[in-house]
Amino acid sequence: MDASAGATSVESPFVTGLRCLRCGATYAPGAVDYVCNCRPNRGSDLGTLDVLYDYAAIARAVTPAVWRNDPDRSIGRFWPLLPLPGRASLPPLPVGGTPLLAAPRLRTATGLSNLWIKDDGRNPSASFKDRASAIAVARAQAAGRAIVATASTGNAAAALAGQAAAAGQATVIFVPKSAPPAKIAQLLVYGSTVLAVDGSYDDAFDLCTEACLEFGWYNRSTGYNPYMTEGKKTVSYEIALQLTAQMGVAAHNPERLVAPDAVFVSVGDGCIIGGVHKGFRDLLALGWIERMPRIYGVQSTLSPALYNAWRAGAEIPEPVHATTRADSISVDAPRDAVKALAAVRATGGAYVLVEDAAILQAILPLARLGGVFAEPAGATAYAGLLQAWCDGLVTADETIVVINTGSGLKDVRAAMEVTGEVRVIAPTLDAVRAALQ
């Protein structure tokens, strides 16, 4: 049961309620913590909730110019569009404000003249997931929860651990035992209680859900907690603000923002792509952008649940046995499937499938031509763009944004696999000459 008597009573003045994306039921702010009771609480078929806002009131309170002139570059400046009573409720570790890079050498190499890389590997824990974890800690503390828990392959867990450490919040984290050591190290350094589950990510997810219900912990898990989408959508606000600044549009129309033609993002559970979609939907509802970008979700051939559902026209994906090396998107049964499929279908985008070999190879041009060191899941988005370019899904003059969701330092072993080992030489100039030859 998820209608929670312990739900926080400290809500945003701009949130009007939550709506189930499966049955259409609506709830008052604070009446429910996680999912609607209309669906079983396992697998992909969840009663996923969407947070609703009073856009007219928001438009009276904030404008693009206010965001642009705010000295706070973190997601705190977006608080009227977040499920928070104010920016002061966020943890004291700033999140967001990551760069949007023009990457001219990548543009030349690909022939895509308006290609941009949004590098979210620059967040405090080196991944996109900090955006959601900041919201989780803020809401947990407002609700007076002693423990925040999550299931994660590593990045969401590290993001939660870092945000919680800064705020003095205790955490329990469930990870599959196959999670990369670098990600586990982050959790331990931040002081989290880490439980490595002898099973898959999906096993860890289900166990975390059961534990939170049993012990009264606050559940941050992606796709289950509707407020995580709200943190992740802030990347779309930043992309629009940054493109507007780069193109000089604000000088002519300070109340307008520029949306790209297409956005590429890697997909596992589906919460990030759902957040990207929600962010641009917010901007469109406010009248600040003229159109939605096409959103492209990229999956590995070894974790294709959402791609399969999109191709089949299904509402709920059939579970797969995910084995991709891109651990951050290795998911059997995506938990945010409704939002993830809507993000592509509603915008005229597509799901793109790429081989693991292409994912690993995409690490190199991102780093060597763009200066962005991406983990495999982050490089997946770029691999998907290259595939989409070959398939004629994008054109050379379109404004395209690729989101890198995590730093390559998260999985150094994968990087070494595509670069090869360092050559060991004798400490002589002759050895240097021989090596250079």
Secondary structure, DSSP 8 states (H G I E B T S, - for coil): ----TT--S---TTEEEEEETTT--EE-TTS-SS-BTTS-SSSS--B-EEEEE-HHHHHHH--HHHHHH-S--SGGGGGGGTTSS-GGGS-SS------EE--HHHHHHHT-TEEEEEEGGGSTTSBTTHHHHHHHHHHHHHTT-SEEEEE-SSHHHHHHHHHHHHHT-EEEEEEETTS-HHHHHHHHHHT-EEEEESS-HHHHHHHHHHHHHHHT-EE--TTTSTHHHHHHTHHHHHHHHHHHHHHT-TTT-TT-----SEEEEE-SSSHHHHHHHHHHHHHHHTTSSSS--EEEEEEETTS-HHHHHHHHT-SS--------S-GGG--SS-TTHHHHHHHHHTTT-EEEEE-HHHHHHHHHHHHHHH---B-HHHHHHHHHHHHHHHTTSS-TTSEEEEEE-BBGGGGHHHHHHHH-------SSHHHHHHHH-
